[in-house]
Amino acid sequence: MFYHAYNGYIEHAYPYDELRPLTCDGHDTWGSYSLTLIDALDTLAVMGNNTEFRRVSYLLIEKAESFFDMDINVSVFETNIRVVGGLLSAHLMMKRAGMLLEPGWPCSGPLLRMAENIARKLLPGETTVTCTAGVGTFIVEFGTLSRLTGDPIFEKVAMKAIKALWNHRSPLNLLGNHVDVSTGKWTALDSGIGGGVDSYFEYLVKGAIMFDNSELLEMFRVYEQSIVQHLKRDDWYMWANMKKGGITLPLFTSLDAYWPGIQSMLGDLDSAMKTIHNFHQVWQQFGATPEFYNIPKAEVHQGRESYPLRPELIESTVYLYRATRDPFLLKMGVDMVESIEHVARTKCGYATVKDVRDHRLENRMESFFLAETTKYLYLLFDQDNFLHNSGGHATLVHTPNGDCVLDAGGYIFNTEAHPIDLAAVHCCSAQKKEEEKVLQEFHDSLNILELLDIVNTMDVKKIGKKLKKRKRKLNDVPQYVMPPEPFKEEMLQNVTHVLVENMTVSHHINTSLSEGEQLVTRDVPSDAELRPEGILSEPVSDKVKSEHDTAYGNLQTHEVLPTESTLKTDMQPPVVESSQPSTDLTHGIKVNSQEVITKTGRKKQTFELAQQLLDLLSTVTNKGSEAEIKRPNVADLYETMANYSLVYMHKPNLMRCPAQPFHARLSVWGEFFEDNTPV
């Protein structure tokens, strides 16, 4: 379906804006800049056609000046959602498509500069009288532009427009359909959720999610409450007077069909399912949804009987299916594919249905058919598409703005179905820089021993100062060098005294067992218990010291990715085999160990956290260069406790996850994702 229409446009209509599918030629509609080519660009990437994506992208880059350096009248609303949104989405997919990238990508690039150039020309705004959506549908595109380019003007303008509409709402918290922006006077008082208002409500929700803006969500909730009170009738949404609240038009409009998708984003699945069933009944009645449908009469509203291949009902079906996995929604998708294929297909594309009652066609194929309708149908049935990623995998990109985790999922579609990677938007934002600064300050003051109440504050400060002082003297010594014996003994006395007097540690380091094995544990005597009494007071040979220093001095780090929600490791503490007396660093402290026996007979030794911490404090690491420092995986914090000094570490990276906003990723234990899925 997509390629039949796309190839028809390329062969018969390019470089015009749109294809005329009955006569197989092209015409300009919204601005004379090959609108369909730009609108369909990211759909190529979504469907995996990177070759054609690259070809078209390079074509746009090469002809950028001639494409957009024109003195013409355009629709600010349509140009923003179709062209600016399409270029932003394509810019963020350049790496996935295998294109050459600038060093500053995703914070710079030719497609991004094109989008910025066009957006600046749109800043003066629409005509004086415009629809509500024409005022309030900019925050997704303009907010993205501000975060990617560092210029706040776009986001400020979009927010100013949203707040202006909010300030002009009626006492019933309803909005009209058209407003004179120069006076603030409403010129059309009909209030609904569909055409003329729709994407304003949509962008309140999506803007709140994209930029963690609770104010936008609060606005939507106020509107939603009034919509339910004044417009909703038996899971239908009608039109009412914005000042009085009485129903004026008992109509369903095809643009209303986006609403269940928004409800599903907010978790209101029951209401969304009931409403989408009503909308689908209209589709089944005519084989498509007419622009206006009279609900009480169950018939098409005279003069508004066309279906211009709109995507809204399909869009909501995708959102609800991703949320519920209800197979009925797949059947709806099949029904809609078959209807469009049967009714609207022509020899070179797909045509607007002029009248849904007799299926007469009109000689027009709007660009959103390739940008939205076919894309949403494809995503409904392509369960493994990269846009459906729930955070199970991602791409780490090194940028001048720091390391960024991209392609981790959580894409937001603008109202023209152009997906925006939120992680990329956050990567380039000034907010990220501020968060990194705050996080680094937190790291510098973090002390895990103190957080775990293993040592008190004064002991920590003493140990920390001694460790730092000692490190300054060991700048030329390789990593993991044992400190001199007097320093080690003094340090251990401070810690072991607190351990013996104040607490008993019973936390065991997990060991990895093969699938199907069952744990059976039994207490066994520790090495300390098996030694003859007073053995620790005897001299220790140089040979044993050498073997011990080698074992602990060469302790290496390694990373292990967690599987599902359980962290497992085969890491074992080094064992010194010698017939000489043991050099156990506990100096007489009893540390219980356990022997784990599996059904297969395999034995593994586990040690308690107390022993691990004492061993750690016998190791002082050299600062070294940043490139030489082995940094652990964020999901592997517990294992790294056996490999790193917990008192001081040079600029640790344990608690960073650039793909998540600051409030969602700050955690003492490094658990950044609610489902514990690793990046």
C-alpha positions as CSV (number, residue, x, y, z in Angstrom):
1,M,0.0,0.0,0.0
2,F,2.7,2.5,1.0
3,Y,5.0,1.7,-2.0
4,H,2.1,1.8,-4.5
5,A,1.3,5.3,-3.4
6,Y,4.9,6.4,-2.9
7,N,6.1,5.2,-6.2
8,G,3.1,6.8,-7.9
9,Y,4.1,10.1,-6.4
10,I,7.8,9.8,-7.4
11,E,6.9,8.7,-10.9
12,H,4.0,11.0,-11.7
13,A,3.9,14.0,-9.2
14,Y,7.4,14.9,-7.9
15,P,8.4,17.7,-7.4
16,Y,4.8,18.9,-6.8
17,D,3.3,18.8,-3.3
18,E,0.8,16.0,-3.9
19,L,-0.2,13.3,-6.3
20,R,-3.5,13.4,-8.2
21,P,-4.2,9.7,-8.2
22,L,-7.0,9.7,-10.9
23,T,-5.1,11.6,-13.5
24,C,-1.6,10.4,-12.4
25,D,-0.1,13.9,-12.2
26,G,0.9,16.3,-9.5
27,H,-0.2,19.7,-8.1
28,D,0.9,22.1,-5.4
29,T,-1.3,22.6,-2.3
30,W,0.5,23.8,0.9
31,G,3.6,25.5,-0.3
32,S,5.3,24.2,-3.5
33,Y,8.1,22.4,-1.7
34,S,7.5,18.7,-2.6
35,L,5.4,18.3,0.5
36,T,4.7,14.5,0.1
37,L,8.4,13.8,-0.3
38,I,9.2,15.4,3.1
39,D,6.1,14.0,4.8
40,A,6.9,10.4,3.7
41,L,10.6,10.5,4.5
42,D,10.7,9.1,8.0
43,T,8.1,6.4,7.0
44,L,10.9,5.0,4.7
45,A,13.1,4.6,7.8
46,V,10.3,3.1,9.9
47,M,9.8,0.5,7.2
48,G,13.5,-0.2,7.0
49,N,14.2,1.3,3.5
50,N,17.4,3.1,4.5
51,T,18.6,3.3,0.9
52,E,15.7,5.4,-0.3
53,F,15.8,7.4,3.0
54,R,19.4,8.3,2.3
55,R,18.7,9.2,-1.3
56,V,15.9,11.5,-0.5
57,S,17.7,13.1,2.5
58,Y,20.8,13.9,0.4
59,L,18.4,15.3,-2.3
60,L,16.8,17.6,0.2
61,I,20.1,18.7,1.6
62,E,21.5,19.4,-1.9
63,K,18.5,21.5,-2.9
64,A,17.8,23.1,0.5
65,E,18.0,26.7,-0.7
66,S,15.7,26.2,-3.7
67,F,13.2,24.2,-1.7
68,F,12.5,26.8,1.0
69,D,13.9,30.2,-0.2
70,M,10.6,31.3,-1.7
71,D,8.2,34.2,-1.1
72,I,4.8,32.5,-0.9
73,N,1.9,32.2,1.5
74,V,1.8,29.0,3.5
75,S,-0.3,27.5,6.2
76,V,1.8,28.0,9.4
77,F,-0.1,25.1,11.1
78,E,0.4,22.6,8.2
79,T,4.0,23.6,7.5
80,N,4.9,23.1,11.1
81,I,3.4,19.7,11.6
82,R,4.3,18.3,8.1
83,V,7.6,20.0,7.1
84,V,9.3,21.0,10.4
85,G,8.1,17.8,12.1
86,G,9.1,15.7,9.2
87,L,12.6,17.2,9.0
88,L,13.2,16.9,12.7
89,S,12.2,13.2,12.7
90,A,14.3,12.5,9.7
91,H,17.3,14.3,11.3
92,L,17.0,12.0,14.3
93,M,16.9,8.9,12.1
94,M,20.1,9.7,10.2
95,K,22.3,7.5,12.3
96,R,19.9,4.6,12.1
97,A,19.8,5.0,8.3
98,G,23.5,4.9,8.0
99,M,24.1,8.5,6.8
100,L,27.2,10.5,7.4
101,L,26.9,12.5,10.6
102,E,28.4,15.7,11.8
103,P,30.5,15.5,15.0
104,G,27.8,17.3,16.9
105,W,24.9,15.1,15.9
106,P,22.1,14.9,17.2
107,C,22.6,18.5,18.3
108,S,23.5,19.6,14.8
109,G,23.0,18.5,11.2
110,P,21.8,19.7,7.8
111,L,18.2,18.5,8.2
112,L,18.1,20.1,11.6
113,R,19.3,23.4,10.2
114,M,16.6,23.2,7.5
115,A,13.9,22.7,10.1
116,E,15.2,25.6,12.1
117,N,15.3,27.9,9.1
118,I,11.7,27.1,8.2
119,A,10.5,27.5,11.8
120,R,12.0,31.0,12.1
121,K,9.9,32.0,9.1
122,L,6.8,30.7,10.8
123,L,7.4,32.7,14.1
124,P,5.2,35.6,13.0
125,G,2.3,33.2,13.2
126,E,-1.0,32.6,11.3
127,T,-3.5,35.0,10.0
128,T,-5.4,37.1,12.6
129,V,-8.4,34.7,12.8
130,T,-7.4,31.1,13.1
131,C,-8.6,27.9,14.7
132,T,-7.7,26.9,18.2
133,A,-5.4,24.1,17.0
134,G,-3.6,26.6,14.8
135,V,-2.6,28.6,17.9
136,G,-1.8,25.7,20.3
137,T,-0.1,23.0,18.1
138,F,3.6,24.0,18.3
139,I,5.1,22.7,21.5
140,V,6.2,19.3,20.2
141,E,8.1,20.7,17.2
142,F,9.2,24.0,18.6
143,G,10.1,22.5,22.0
144,T,12.2,19.9,20.2
145,L,13.9,22.6,18.1
146,S,14.8,24.6,21.2
147,R,16.3,21.6,23.0
148,L,18.3,20.5,19.9
149,T,19.6,23.9,18.8
150,G,19.9,25.6,22.2
151,D,17.8,28.5,21.1
152,P,14.9,28.9,23.6
153,I,12.8,31.3,21.4
154,F,10.9,28.4,19.8
155,E,9.7,26.8,23.0
156,K,8.9,30.2,24.6
157,V,6.7,31.1,21.7
158,A,4.9,27.8,21.8
159,M,4.3,28.0,25.5
160,K,3.1,31.5,25.3
161,A,0.5,30.5,22.8
162,I,-0.7,27.6,24.9
163,K,-1.1,29.8,28.0
164,A,-2.9,32.5,26.0
165,L,-5.6,30.0,25.0
166,W,-5.7,28.8,28.6
167,N,-6.3,32.4,29.8
168,H,-9.1,32.9,27.3
169,R,-11.1,29.7,28.2
170,S,-14.7,30.1,29.2
171,P,-16.0,30.0,32.8
172,L,-17.0,26.4,32.0
173,N,-13.3,25.7,31.1
174,L,-14.2,25.1,27.5
175,L,-12.6,26.5,24.3
176,G,-14.2,27.7,21.1
177,N,-13.3,26.7,17.6
178,H,-11.9,29.9,16.2
179,V,-10.3,33.0,17.8
180,D,-9.1,36.4,16.7
181,V,-5.6,36.4,18.0
182,S,-5.3,40.2,17.8
183,T,-8.2,40.8,20.2
184,G,-8.6,37.5,22.0
185,K,-12.2,37.4,21.0
186,W,-13.8,34.0,20.1
187,T,-15.3,34.0,16.6
188,A,-16.7,30.5,16.8
189,L,-18.2,29.4,20.1
190,D,-18.7,25.7,19.3
191,S,-16.6,23.6,21.7
192,G,-15.6,20.0,20.9
193,I,-12.6,17.7,20.8
194,G,-12.4,17.4,17.0
195,G,-11.5,19.5,14.0
196,G,-10.2,23.0,14.8
197,V,-9.4,22.1,18.5
198,D,-8.0,18.5,18.4
199,S,-4.3,18.8,18.2
200,Y,-4.2,21.5,21.0
201,F,-5.5,18.9,23.5
202,E,-3.2,16.3,22.0
203,Y,-0.1,18.5,22.4
204,L,-0.9,19.3,26.0
205,V,-0.5,15.6,26.8
206,K,2.4,15.0,24.6
207,G,4.2,18.2,25.6
208,A,3.8,17.2,29.3
209,I,5.4,13.9,28.6
210,M,8.2,15.2,26.4
211,F,9.3,18.0,28.7
212,D,8.2,16.7,32.1
213,N,5.9,19.7,32.3
214,S,3.2,19.1,34.9
215,E,1.6,22.4,34.1
216,L,0.5,21.2,30.7
217,L,-1.0,18.0,32.1
218,E,-2.9,20.0,34.7
219,M,-4.4,22.1,32.0
220,F,-5.5,19.1,30.1
221,R,-7.1,17.5,33.2
222,V,-9.1,20.7,33.7
223,Y,-10.3,20.7,30.1
224,E,-11.0,16.9,30.3
225,Q,-13.2,17.3,33.3
226,S,-15.3,19.9,31.5
227,I,-15.4,17.8,28.3
228,V,-16.7,14.8,30.1
229,Q,-19.3,16.9,31.9
230,H,-20.6,19.0,29.0
231,L,-19.7,17.1,25.7
232,K,-19.8,13.4,26.5
233,R,-23.0,11.4,25.8
234,D,-22.9,7.6,26.0
235,D,-19.2,7.3,25.0
236,W,-19.7,9.8,22.2
237,Y,-18.3,13.3,22.2
238,M,-20.5,16.1,20.8
239,W,-20.3,19.8,20.3
240,A,-21.5,22.4,22.9
241,N,-21.6,26.1,23.4
242,M,-18.4,27.1,25.2
243,K,-20.2,29.6,27.5
244,K,-23.5,27.8,28.2
245,G,-22.6,24.2,27.9
246,G,-25.6,23.1,25.9
247,I,-25.2,20.7,23.0
248,T,-25.2,22.5,19.7
249,L,-24.1,19.9,17.2
250,P,-24.8,16.2,18.0
251,L,-22.0,15.1,15.6
252,F,-19.1,12.8,15.5
253,T,-16.3,14.2,13.3
254,S,-13.6,12.0,11.8
255,L,-10.9,14.0,13.6
256,D,-12.5,13.1,17.0
257,A,-11.0,9.6,16.5
258,Y,-7.6,10.6,17.9
259,W,-9.2,10.9,21.4
260,P,-9.0,7.2,22.5
261,G,-5.3,7.3,21.7
262,I,-4.8,10.2,24.1
263,Q,-6.8,8.4,26.7
264,S,-4.7,5.3,26.3
265,M,-1.5,7.4,26.9
266,L,-3.0,8.5,30.2
267,G,-4.1,5.0,31.2
268,D,-7.9,5.5,30.8
269,L,-8.3,2.3,28.8
270,D,-11.9,1.3,29.6
271,S,-13.3,4.6,28.4
272,A,-11.0,4.6,25.3
273,M,-12.2,1.1,24.3
274,K,-15.8,2.0,24.6
275,T,-15.4,5.1,22.5
276,I,-13.3,3.4,19.8
277,H,-16.0,0.7,19.4
278,N,-18.5,3.5,18.6
279,F,-16.2,5.0,16.1
280,H,-15.5,1.7,14.4
281,Q,-19.2,1.1,14.0
282,V,-19.3,4.2,11.8
283,W,-16.5,2.8,9.7
284,Q,-18.3,-0.5,9.3
285,Q,-21.5,1.2,8.3
286,F,-19.8,3.0,5.4
287,G,-16.4,1.4,4.8
288,A,-14.8,4.6,6.1
289,T,-15.5,7.5,8.5
290,P,-17.2,10.5,7.0
291,E,-16.0,13.9,8.0
292,F,-19.2,14.6,9.9
293,Y,-21.6,11.9,11.2
294,N,-25.0,12.7,12.8
295,I,-25.1,10.5,16.0
296,P,-28.9,10.6,16.7
297,K,-29.8,9.9,13.1
298,A,-27.0,7.5,12.4
299,E,-26.3,9.1,9.1
300,V,-23.8,11.2,7.2
301,H,-24.1,14.9,7.8
302,Q,-25.1,16.6,4.5
303,G,-22.1,18.3,2.8
304,R,-19.5,16.5,4.9
305,E,-19.6,13.0,3.5
306,S,-16.0,12.6,2.3
307,Y,-13.2,10.5,3.7
308,P,-9.8,12.0,2.7
309,L,-7.8,8.8,3.8
310,R,-7.5,10.2,7.4
311,P,-5.4,8.2,10.0
312,E,-7.0,9.2,13.3
313,L,-9.0,6.0,13.9
314,I,-6.0,3.8,12.9
315,E,-3.8,5.9,15.2
316,S,-5.9,5.2,18.2
317,T,-6.1,1.6,17.3
318,V,-2.3,1.4,17.4
319,Y,-2.1,3.1,20.8
320,L,-4.8,0.9,22.3
321,Y,-3.4,-2.3,20.9
322,R,0.1,-1.5,22.3
323,A,-1.6,-0.9,25.7
324,T,-4.0,-3.8,25.8
325,R,-3.0,-6.4,23.2
326,D,-6.7,-7.0,22.6
327,P,-6.9,-9.1,19.3
328,F,-10.1,-7.3,18.4
329,L,-8.0,-4.2,17.6
330,L,-6.0,-6.2,15.1
331,K,-9.3,-7.2,13.4
332,M,-10.2,-3.6,13.2
333,G,-6.9,-2.9,11.5
334,V,-7.5,-5.7,9.0
335,D,-11.0,-4.2,8.3
336,M,-9.6,-0.8,7.7
337,V,-6.8,-2.1,5.4
338,E,-9.2,-4.0,3.3
339,S,-11.7,-1.1,3.1
340,I,-9.0,1.3,1.9
341,E,-7.6,-1.2,-0.6
342,H,-11.0,-1.9,-2.0
343,V,-12.5,1.6,-2.1
344,A,-9.6,4.0,-2.6
345,R,-6.9,2.3,-4.7
346,T,-6.2,3.6,-8.2
347,K,-3.7,2.7,-10.9
348,C,-1.0,5.1,-9.4
349,G,-2.0,5.7,-5.8
350,Y,-5.0,6.0,-3.4
351,A,-7.7,8.6,-3.8
352,T,-9.9,10.6,-1.4
353,V,-13.3,9.1,-1.1
354,K,-15.6,11.9,-2.1
355,D,-18.8,10.3,-0.7
356,V,-18.6,7.3,1.7
357,R,-22.2,6.4,0.8
358,D,-21.5,5.5,-2.9
359,H,-17.6,5.4,-2.7
360,R,-17.1,8.0,-5.5
361,L,-13.5,9.2,-5.6
362,E,-11.9,12.6,-5.7
363,N,-8.6,13.3,-7.6
364,R,-6.4,14.0,-4.5
365,M,-4.1,12.0,-2.2
366,E,-3.0,14.1,0.7
367,S,0.6,13.8,2.0
368,F,-0.6,12.5,5.4
369,F,-1.7,9.2,3.7
370,L,2.0,8.4,3.4
371,A,3.1,10.1,6.6
372,E,0.4,8.8,8.9
373,T,-2.2,6.4,7.6
374,T,0.2,3.8,6.1
375,K,2.7,4.3,8.9
376,Y,0.2,3.6,11.7
377,L,-1.2,0.5,9.8
378,Y,2.4,-0.8,9.4
379,L,3.2,-0.3,13.1
380,L,0.0,-2.0,14.1
381,F,1.1,-5.2,12.5
382,D,4.9,-4.9,12.8
383,Q,5.3,-6.0,16.4
384,D,9.1,-5.8,16.4
385,N,9.6,-2.4,14.9
386,F,12.3,-0.3,16.6
387,L,9.7,2.3,17.5
388,H,8.1,-0.2,19.9
389,N,11.3,-0.6,21.9
390,S,10.4,-0.5,25.6
391,G,13.9,0.2,26.8
392,G,15.5,-3.3,26.4
393,H,18.3,-2.0,24.2
394,A,19.7,1.3,23.1
395,T,22.6,3.0,21.4
396,L,25.4,4.9,23.3
397,V,26.5,8.0,21.3
398,H,29.4,10.2,22.3
399,T,28.7,13.8,21.6
400,P,30.2,17.2,22.5
401,N,27.4,17.5,24.9
402,G,28.4,14.2,26.7
403,D,27.4,10.6,26.3
404,C,23.8,10.1,25.2
405,V,21.7,6.9,25.2
406,L,19.5,7.0,22.1
407,D,17.0,4.7,20.4
408,A,15.8,3.4,23.8
409,G,12.1,3.8,23.0
410,G,9.6,6.2,24.3
411,Y,9.1,8.0,21.0
412,I,6.5,10.8,20.8
413,F,4.6,11.2,17.5
414,N,3.7,14.7,16.5
415,T,0.2,15.1,15.1
416,E,1.5,14.2,11.6
417,A,2.9,10.9,13.0
418,H,6.5,12.1,12.8
419,P,8.3,10.2,15.7
420,I,10.7,12.2,18.0
421,D,13.3,10.4,20.1
422,L,12.9,11.9,23.6
423,A,16.4,10.8,24.6
424,A,18.0,12.8,21.8
425,V,16.0,15.9,22.7
426,H,17.2,15.6,26.3
427,C,20.8,14.9,25.2
428,C,21.1,18.3,23.6
429,S,19.2,20.3,26.1
430,A,20.6,22.8,28.6
431,Q,18.6,20.9,31.2
432,K,21.0,17.9,30.7
433,K,24.0,20.0,31.3
434,E,22.5,21.3,34.6
435,E,21.5,17.8,35.7
436,E,25.0,16.5,35.0
437,K,26.4,19.3,37.2
438,V,24.0,18.5,40.0
439,L,24.7,14.8,39.6
440,Q,28.5,15.3,39.8
441,E,28.2,17.3,42.9
442,F,26.1,14.5,44.4
443,H,28.7,11.9,43.3
444,D,31.5,13.9,44.9
445,S,29.8,13.9,48.3
446,L,28.5,10.3,48.1
447,N,29.8,7.7,50.5
448,I,28.2,4.3,50.3
449,L,29.7,3.0,53.6
450,E,28.0,5.9,55.4
451,L,24.8,5.3,53.6
452,L,24.8,1.7,54.7
453,D,25.5,2.6,58.3
454,I,28.7,0.5,58.2
455,V,30.8,3.2,59.6
456,N,29.9,6.4,61.3
457,T,30.5,9.9,59.9
458,M,33.8,10.6,61.7
459,D,35.3,7.3,60.8
460,V,34.4,7.9,57.2
461,K,36.0,11.3,57.1
462,K,39.2,10.0,58.7
463,I,39.4,7.1,56.3
464,G,38.6,9.2,53.3
465,K,41.3,11.8,54.2
466,K,43.9,9.2,54.7
467,L,43.0,7.4,51.4
468,K,43.2,10.7,49.4
469,K,46.4,11.7,51.1
470,R,47.9,8.3,50.3
471,K,46.7,8.4,46.7
472,R,48.6,11.7,46.1
473,K,51.8,9.9,47.2
474,L,51.2,6.9,44.8
475,N,50.7,8.7,41.5
476,D,53.5,6.8,39.9
477,V,52.4,3.4,41.3
478,P,50.3,1.0,39.1
479,Q,46.6,0.5,40.0
480,Y,45.6,-1.8,42.8
481,V,48.8,-1.4,44.9
482,M,48.7,-2.6,48.5
483,P,49.3,0.2,51.0
484,P,52.1,-0.1,53.5
485,E,51.4,-2.4,56.4
486,P,51.1,0.3,59.2
487,F,48.7,2.3,57.2
488,K,46.6,-0.8,56.4
489,E,46.5,-1.9,60.0
490,E,45.5,1.6,61.3
491,M,42.7,1.8,58.7
492,L,41.5,-1.7,59.5
493,Q,41.4,-1.1,63.2
494,N,39.0,1.8,62.7
495,V,36.6,-0.2,60.5
496,T,36.8,-3.5,62.2
497,H,36.1,-2.0,65.6
498,V,32.8,-0.5,64.3
499,L,31.9,-3.8,62.6
500,V,32.5,-5.9,65.7
501,E,30.9,-3.5,68.2
502,N,27.9,-2.2,66.3
503,M,26.6,-4.7,63.7
504,T,26.5,-8.2,62.3
505,V,26.4,-8.3,58.5
506,S,24.3,-11.1,57.0
507,H,24.1,-10.0,53.4
508,H,25.5,-12.6,51.1
509,I,26.9,-12.0,47.7
510,N,24.7,-13.8,45.1
511,T,26.3,-16.6,43.1
512,S,25.2,-17.7,39.6
513,L,23.6,-21.1,39.3
514,S,22.8,-22.9,36.2
515,E,19.1,-23.3,35.2
516,G,17.2,-25.8,37.2
517,E,19.6,-26.0,40.1
518,Q,18.3,-25.8,43.6
519,L,20.1,-24.1,46.5
520,V,20.8,-26.1,49.6
521,T,22.9,-24.2,52.2
522,R,24.6,-25.2,55.4
523,D,26.9,-23.4,57.7
524,V,30.5,-24.5,57.6
525,P,33.3,-23.3,59.9
526,S,35.2,-20.3,58.7
527,D,39.0,-20.2,58.2
528,A,39.3,-18.3,61.4
529,E,37.4,-20.9,63.4
530,L,39.6,-23.8,62.0
531,R,42.9,-22.1,62.9
532,P,44.7,-23.0,66.2
533,E,44.1,-20.5,68.9
534,G,46.4,-17.5,68.8
535,I,47.7,-18.3,65.2
536,L,47.2,-14.7,64.1
537,S,49.7,-13.4,66.5
538,E,52.5,-15.5,64.9
539,P,54.8,-13.9,62.3
540,V,53.8,-14.2,58.7
541,S,56.4,-15.3,56.1
542,D,57.4,-13.0,53.2
543,K,56.4,-15.8,50.8
544,V,52.8,-15.8,52.0
545,K,52.7,-12.0,51.9
546,S,53.9,-12.0,48.3
547,E,51.3,-14.5,47.3
548,H,48.5,-12.5,49.0
549,D,49.7,-9.2,47.5
550,T,49.7,-10.7,44.1
551,A,46.3,-12.2,44.4
552,Y,44.7,-9.0,45.6
553,G,46.9,-6.6,43.7
554,N,45.9,-8.1,40.4
555,L,42.1,-8.1,41.1
556,Q,40.4,-7.1,37.8
557,T,37.0,-5.6,37.1
558,H,34.5,-7.0,34.7
559,E,31.0,-6.1,33.6
560,V,28.0,-8.4,33.7
561,L,24.6,-7.5,32.2
562,P,21.6,-8.6,34.3
563,T,19.2,-11.1,32.8
564,E,15.6,-10.2,33.5
565,S,15.4,-8.8,37.1
566,T,18.1,-10.9,38.8
567,L,21.8,-10.0,38.9
568,K,24.0,-13.0,38.9
569,T,27.8,-13.4,39.0
570,D,30.4,-16.1,39.0
571,M,32.9,-13.8,40.6
572,Q,34.8,-15.4,43.5
573,P,37.2,-13.7,45.9
574,P,40.9,-14.7,45.3
575,V,42.0,-17.7,47.3
576,V,45.6,-18.1,48.5
577,E,46.7,-21.7,48.7
578,S,49.6,-22.1,51.1
579,S,50.7,-24.4,53.8
580,Q,51.7,-21.4,55.8
581,P,49.5,-19.7,58.3
582,S,46.7,-17.6,56.7
583,T,47.1,-13.8,56.4
584,D,43.3,-13.2,56.7
585,L,42.8,-9.5,56.9
586,T,40.1,-9.8,59.5
587,H,42.7,-10.1,62.3
588,G,40.6,-12.4,64.4
589,I,37.2,-11.2,63.5
590,K,34.8,-14.1,62.9
591,V,33.3,-13.9,59.4
592,N,30.8,-16.6,58.6
593,S,31.0,-18.2,55.2
594,Q,28.6,-20.7,53.5
595,E,29.1,-23.6,51.2
596,V,26.4,-23.8,48.5
597,I,25.7,-27.3,47.3
598,T,23.6,-27.8,44.1
599,K,21.8,-30.9,42.9
600,T,24.6,-31.4,40.4
601,G,27.0,-31.7,43.2
602,R,28.9,-28.5,42.3
603,K,30.1,-26.5,45.3
604,K,30.4,-22.7,45.5
605,Q,31.8,-20.6,48.3
606,T,30.0,-17.4,49.3
607,F,31.3,-14.7,51.6
608,E,29.4,-12.1,53.6
609,L,29.5,-8.4,52.8
610,A,31.7,-7.7,55.9
611,Q,34.6,-9.8,54.5
612,Q,34.2,-8.1,51.1
613,L,34.3,-4.6,52.6
614,L,37.4,-5.4,54.7
615,D,39.1,-6.7,51.6
616,L,38.2,-3.6,49.7
617,L,39.7,-1.3,52.3
618,S,43.0,-3.1,51.9
619,T,43.1,-1.8,48.3
620,V,44.0,1.7,47.3
621,T,43.6,2.5,43.6
622,N,45.7,5.0,41.7
623,K,43.8,7.9,40.2
624,G,45.3,7.4,36.7
625,S,43.9,9.1,33.6
626,E,40.2,9.1,32.9
627,A,40.6,6.8,29.9
628,E,42.4,4.2,32.0
629,I,39.8,3.9,34.8
630,K,37.5,0.9,34.3
631,R,34.0,2.1,34.9
632,P,31.2,-0.4,35.8
633,N,27.9,-0.9,34.1
634,V,25.1,1.0,35.9
635,A,23.1,-2.2,36.3
636,D,26.1,-4.0,38.0
637,L,26.4,-1.9,41.1
638,Y,26.3,-4.8,43.6
639,E,29.0,-6.7,41.9
640,T,31.3,-3.7,41.6
641,M,31.2,-3.4,45.4
642,A,33.8,-6.2,45.4
643,N,36.1,-4.4,43.0
644,Y,36.1,-0.7,43.9
645,S,37.0,1.4,46.8
646,L,33.7,2.7,48.2
647,V,35.2,5.6,50.1
648,Y,36.5,7.6,47.1
649,M,36.3,7.2,43.4
650,H,37.4,9.7,40.7
651,K,34.3,11.0,38.9
652,P,32.3,7.8,39.1
653,N,29.7,7.0,36.4
654,L,27.6,4.6,38.4
655,M,24.5,6.6,38.7
656,R,24.0,8.1,35.2
657,C,21.5,7.2,32.6
658,P,21.2,10.0,29.9
659,A,18.1,8.4,28.4
660,Q,16.0,9.2,31.5
661,P,15.0,12.6,32.8
662,F,16.7,13.6,36.1
663,H,13.8,12.9,38.4
664,A,13.4,9.4,37.0
665,R,17.0,8.3,37.2
666,L,18.4,9.6,40.5
667,S,18.7,6.5,42.8
668,V,21.2,5.5,45.5
669,W,21.2,1.9,44.3
670,G,21.5,2.6,40.6
671,E,18.0,1.2,39.8
672,F,17.1,3.7,37.0
673,F,14.4,1.7,35.2
674,E,11.3,0.5,37.0
675,D,11.4,-2.9,35.4
676,N,15.2,-3.1,36.0
677,T,15.8,-3.6,32.3
678,P,19.4,-2.8,31.4
679,V,20.4,-0.3,28.8
